[in-house]
């Protein structure tokens, strides 16, 4: 069982020309996965065959270059404000502290 959902990815976009774009982005991600096995060595979280709801909130800056047809190169960085793992059927959850992230990607359109 896996389902995904989320809101559109809002962004403020600046395009100085046809090849470059600069984006200020925000992302909200929600997933439901299961059944999974999860253990944590130093903490109390230990579950087996549980369903988890995952959510993540992040914001950052991204630069894209599309002058290499059919490829687009993307680089970005930002902060993940909150990541939450909710094992709602067994009343356990885990939240993470804010953390930086880096994104490097290549897309191809044929």
C-alpha positions in Angstrom: 0.0 0.0 0.0 1.4 3.4 -1.0 -0.4 6.6 -1.7 1.0 10.1 -2.3 -0.5 13.5 -2.2 0.5 17.0 -1.9 -0.2 20.5 -2.9 1.1 22.2 -6.0 4.7 23.4 -5.6 4.5 27.2 -5.3 7.4 29.2 -6.7 8.4 32.7 -7.5 10.2 32.4 -10.9 12.6 34.8 -12.5 13.8 34.1 -16.1 16.5 36.4 -17.3 16.5 34.6 -20.7 15.1 31.4 -22.3 17.9 29.2 -20.9 18.0 30.2 -17.2 15.4 30.2 -14.5 15.8 31.0 -10.8 13.1 29.9 -8.3 12.2 30.6 -4.7 10.3 27.4 -3.8 8.2 25.9 -1.1 7.2 22.2 -0.8 4.7 20.3 1.2 4.9 16.5 0.9 2.5 13.9 2.3 2.9 10.1 1.9 1.3 7.0 3.4 3.4 3.9 3.3 2.9 0.5 4.7 3.3 -2.1 6.0 7.0 -1.3 6.9 9.5 -2.4 9.5 11.2 0.3 11.5 13.7 0.2 14.4 15.8 2.9 16.1 19.0 1.9 17.8 19.3 4.6 20.5 15.7 5.5 21.0 12.4 3.9 21.8 10.8 3.7 18.3 10.4 0.0 17.2 7.6 -1.0 15.0 6.9 -4.0 12.7 4.4 -4.2 9.9 3.0 -0.7 10.6 1.5 1.9 8.3 3.3 5.3 8.4 2.1 8.7 7.4 5.1 10.9 6.3 5.0 14.7 5.9 7.7 17.2 5.1 7.9 21.0 4.9 10.7 22.7 3.1 11.7 26.0 1.3 14.7 27.0 -0.8 16.2 28.4 -3.9 16.7 26.6 -7.2 18.6 27.5 -10.4 17.9 25.7 -13.7 19.8 25.8 -17.1 18.1 24.4 -20.2 20.6 25.4 -22.9 21.8 21.8 -23.4 18.8 20.4 -25.4 17.1 18.0 -24.5 18.6 18.3 -21.0 17.9 20.7 -18.1 20.4 20.9 -15.3 19.0 21.9 -11.9 20.8 22.9 -8.6 19.2 24.0 -5.4 19.5 24.3 -1.7 17.3 25.1 1.2 16.0 24.0 4.6 13.7 21.2 5.6 11.7 22.8 8.5 10.0 19.7 9.7 9.8 16.0 8.8 7.2 13.8 10.6 6.8 10.0 10.7 3.5 9.2 12.2 2.7 5.5 13.0 -0.9 6.5 13.8 -2.3 2.9 14.3 0.1 2.3 17.2 0.3 5.8 18.6 4.0 6.4 17.9 5.6 9.3 16.0 9.0 10.8 15.3 9.7 14.4 14.3 13.1 15.7 13.1 14.9 18.9 13.7 15.3 21.5 10.9 18.1 20.5 8.4 19.6 21.9 5.3 19.3 20.1 1.9 21.0 20.2 -1.5 19.4 19.2 -4.8 21.3 18.4 -8.0 19.3 17.0 -10.9 19.2 16.5 -14.6 16.0 16.2 -16.6 15.6 15.1 -20.3 12.6 15.8 -22.6 12.5 13.7 -25.7 
